[in-house]
């Protein structure tokens, strides 16, 4: 069991001992000391601890969680550190690291943008720049590709469908036209007869179904004209 003096000096000792254990690779043990220091502060056992020290305890424990790959715990500790001291840049950067590993790329990018504004010197933000590049790559992968949209006819226009008649179909005798004219002349070789079909106004835009193999005829009235 860790025993500490219930004073600001006791909290400082917890931080110092935790940092030493962390540097020695004893990460689990360091977490226990950071936690003990935080307990003294947050249980009100000690009341004269400055906000900076309180924030550092959370931020450093978050770093220990990152080393242990406990990403959710690291994110929580960083958020608590920033509640106490919003200017804790290390906490912001470590939260970006945790959020990246948790797949929270958008919020991780927001944290990194803040870090890079506060640390514009390339010599001090190299790791942050590298992490930003990784996050940017993930965001590009998640971005949806643009889909082509089916154009809609303008108001007052109707959608028409053109159907090509089969080359090997025989032409049926044309019915007499209403004005008594003869049927349209036969097509020359090399030409194809086409049919234009008007789509219904209330139909959805779906792929047109193939027409039946019925023989194509010239347009005629519903009934043949009667003799005068």
C-alpha positions as CSV (number, residue, x, y, z in Angstrom):
1,X,0.0,0.0,0.0
2,X,1.2,3.5,-0.9
3,X,1.3,5.9,2.0
4,X,1.7,9.6,1.4
5,X,1.5,12.7,3.6
6,X,-1.9,14.5,3.1
7,X,-0.3,17.6,1.9
8,X,0.9,19.4,-1.3
9,X,4.3,17.8,-0.6
10,X,2.7,14.4,-0.5
11,X,1.1,15.0,-3.9
12,X,4.4,16.2,-5.3
13,X,6.1,13.1,-4.0
14,X,3.5,10.9,-5.7
15,X,4.2,12.6,-9.0
16,X,8.0,12.3,-8.7
17,X,7.9,8.6,-7.7
18,X,5.5,7.8,-10.5
19,X,7.7,9.6,-13.1
20,X,10.7,7.7,-11.8
21,X,9.0,4.3,-12.1
22,X,7.7,5.2,-15.6
23,X,11.3,6.0,-16.8
24,X,12.4,2.7,-15.4
25,X,9.8,0.9,-17.5
26,X,7.6,0.0,-14.5
27,X,4.5,1.5,-16.1
28,X,1.9,-0.4,-14.1
29,X,3.6,0.8,-10.8
30,X,3.7,4.3,-12.0
31,X,0.0,4.3,-12.7
32,X,-0.6,3.4,-9.0
33,X,1.4,6.4,-7.8
34,X,-0.3,8.8,-10.2
35,X,-3.6,7.4,-9.0
36,X,-2.6,7.9,-5.4
37,X,-1.7,11.5,-6.0
38,X,-5.0,12.2,-7.8
39,X,-6.9,10.5,-4.9
40,X,-5.3,13.0,-2.5
41,X,-6.4,15.9,-4.6
42,X,-9.9,14.8,-5.7
43,X,-10.9,13.4,-2.3
44,X,-10.2,16.9,-0.9
45,X,-7.6,15.4,1.4
46,X,-5.4,18.2,0.2
47,X,-6.8,21.6,-0.8
48,X,-3.9,23.8,-1.8
49,X,-2.8,21.9,-4.9
50,X,-2.4,24.2,-7.9
51,X,-4.4,23.4,-11.1
52,X,-1.2,22.8,-13.1
53,X,-0.1,20.0,-10.8
54,X,-3.6,18.4,-10.8
55,X,-3.7,18.5,-14.6
56,X,-0.2,17.1,-14.9
57,X,-1.1,14.1,-12.8
58,X,-4.0,13.2,-15.2
59,X,-1.9,13.9,-18.3
60,X,1.1,11.8,-17.1
61,X,-1.2,8.9,-16.1
62,X,-2.8,9.2,-19.5
63,X,0.7,8.7,-21.0
64,X,1.2,5.6,-18.9
65,X,-2.1,4.3,-20.2
66,X,-1.0,4.9,-23.8
67,X,2.2,2.8,-23.1
68,X,-0.1,0.1,-21.9
69,X,-2.4,0.5,-24.9
70,X,-5.4,1.4,-22.7
71,X,-6.7,4.0,-25.2
72,X,-10.1,4.7,-23.6
73,X,-8.5,5.3,-20.2
74,X,-5.9,7.6,-21.8
75,X,-8.6,9.6,-23.5
76,X,-10.5,10.0,-20.3
77,X,-7.5,11.1,-18.3
78,X,-6.5,13.7,-21.0
79,X,-10.0,15.1,-21.0
80,X,-9.9,15.5,-17.2
81,X,-6.5,17.2,-17.4
82,X,-7.9,19.7,-19.9
83,X,-10.9,20.4,-17.7
84,X,-8.5,21.5,-15.0
85,X,-6.1,23.3,-17.3
86,X,-7.2,23.9,-20.9
87,X,-3.7,25.0,-21.8
88,X,-2.1,21.7,-21.1
89,X,-0.8,21.0,-24.7
90,X,0.7,17.6,-23.8
91,X,-2.8,16.5,-22.7
92,X,-4.3,17.7,-26.0
93,X,-1.6,15.8,-28.0
94,X,-1.9,12.6,-25.9
95,X,-5.7,12.7,-26.4
96,X,-5.2,13.0,-30.1
97,X,-3.0,9.9,-29.9
98,X,-5.6,7.9,-28.0
99,X,-8.4,9.0,-30.2
100,X,-6.5,8.0,-33.3
101,X,-6.1,4.5,-31.9
102,X,-9.8,4.5,-31.0
103,X,-10.7,5.3,-34.6
104,X,-12.0,8.8,-33.6
105,X,-10.1,10.4,-36.5
106,X,-12.2,13.6,-36.8
107,X,-11.9,14.6,-33.1
108,X,-8.2,13.5,-33.1
109,X,-7.6,15.9,-36.0
110,X,-9.3,18.7,-34.0
111,X,-6.9,18.1,-31.1
112,X,-3.9,18.1,-33.4
113,X,-4.9,21.4,-35.0
114,X,-4.9,23.0,-31.6
115,X,-1.5,21.5,-30.8
116,X,0.1,22.7,-34.0
117,X,-1.2,26.2,-33.4
118,X,0.3,26.3,-29.9
119,X,3.6,24.7,-31.1
120,X,4.4,26.3,-34.5
121,X,8.1,25.5,-34.3
122,X,8.8,22.5,-36.6
123,X,11.5,21.3,-34.2
124,X,9.0,20.9,-31.3
125,X,6.0,19.5,-33.2
126,X,7.6,16.8,-35.5
127,X,5.7,14.0,-33.9
128,X,2.4,15.9,-34.1
129,X,2.9,16.6,-37.8
130,X,3.6,12.9,-38.4
131,X,0.4,11.9,-36.5
132,X,-1.6,14.4,-38.5
133,X,-0.4,12.8,-41.7
134,X,-1.6,9.4,-40.5
135,X,-5.0,10.8,-39.5
136,X,-5.3,12.6,-42.8
137,X,-4.7,9.3,-44.6
138,X,-7.4,7.6,-42.6
139,X,-9.9,10.4,-43.2
140,X,-9.3,10.2,-47.0
141,X,-10.1,6.4,-46.9
142,X,-13.4,7.1,-45.0
143,X,-14.4,9.9,-47.4
144,X,-17.3,8.7,-49.6
145,X,-16.6,8.7,-53.4
146,X,-19.0,11.0,-55.4
147,X,-21.8,9.1,-57.1
148,X,-23.3,10.0,-60.4
149,X,-26.8,11.2,-60.1
150,X,-29.5,10.5,-62.7
151,X,-30.5,13.7,-64.3
152,X,-34.2,14.7,-64.0
153,X,-36.1,16.2,-66.9
154,X,-36.8,19.9,-66.6
155,X,-40.4,20.9,-65.7
156,X,-42.6,20.8,-68.8
157,X,-40.5,18.1,-70.5
158,X,-41.2,14.4,-70.7
159,X,-38.8,11.5,-70.6
160,X,-38.8,9.5,-73.9
161,X,-37.4,6.1,-74.7
162,X,-36.0,5.0,-78.1
163,X,-36.3,1.4,-79.0
164,X,-34.5,-0.2,-81.9
165,X,-36.4,-2.8,-84.0
166,X,-34.7,-6.1,-84.7
167,X,-33.0,-6.3,-88.1
168,X,-34.3,-9.8,-88.9
169,X,-37.9,-9.0,-88.3
170,X,-40.3,-8.9,-91.3
171,X,-42.3,-5.8,-91.6
172,X,-46.1,-6.3,-91.3
173,X,-48.3,-4.7,-93.9
174,X,-49.1,-1.1,-92.9
175,X,-52.7,-0.2,-92.0
176,X,-54.3,2.6,-94.0
177,X,-53.7,6.0,-92.4
178,X,-56.6,8.3,-91.3
179,X,-56.1,10.7,-94.2
180,X,-56.0,8.0,-96.8
181,X,-52.3,8.2,-97.5
182,X,-50.4,5.0,-98.1
183,X,-48.0,3.5,-95.5
184,X,-44.5,4.9,-95.1
185,X,-42.0,3.8,-97.8
186,X,-39.7,0.9,-97.0
187,X,-36.4,1.8,-95.4
188,X,-33.2,1.7,-97.5
189,X,-30.6,-0.9,-96.7
190,X,-28.3,0.1,-93.8
191,X,-31.1,2.1,-92.0
192,X,-32.9,0.9,-88.9
193,X,-36.5,1.6,-87.8
194,X,-36.7,3.2,-84.4
195,X,-39.7,3.6,-82.0
196,X,-40.1,6.5,-79.5
197,X,-42.0,5.6,-76.4
198,X,-43.2,8.2,-73.9
199,X,-42.5,7.4,-70.3
200,X,-45.3,7.9,-67.8
201,X,-45.0,11.1,-65.7
202,X,-45.5,9.2,-62.4
203,X,-42.9,6.4,-63.2
204,X,-39.7,6.3,-61.2
205,X,-36.5,6.5,-63.1
206,X,-35.6,2.8,-63.4
207,X,-33.8,0.9,-66.1
208,X,-36.1,0.4,-69.1
209,X,-37.3,-3.2,-69.5
210,X,-36.7,-4.8,-72.9
211,X,-39.7,-4.6,-75.3
212,X,-41.5,-7.7,-76.5
213,X,-40.5,-9.1,-79.8
214,X,-43.7,-7.9,-81.5
215,X,-43.3,-6.6,-85.0
216,X,-43.0,-2.9,-85.4
217,X,-45.8,-1.2,-87.2
218,X,-46.5,2.3,-88.4
219,X,-48.9,4.3,-86.2
220,X,-52.6,3.9,-87.1
221,X,-56.0,5.0,-85.7
222,X,-57.7,2.7,-83.2
223,X,-60.2,1.7,-85.9
224,X,-60.1,1.8,-89.7
225,X,-62.0,4.7,-91.3
226,X,-65.5,3.8,-92.5
227,X,-66.5,4.4,-96.1
228,X,-68.3,7.7,-96.7
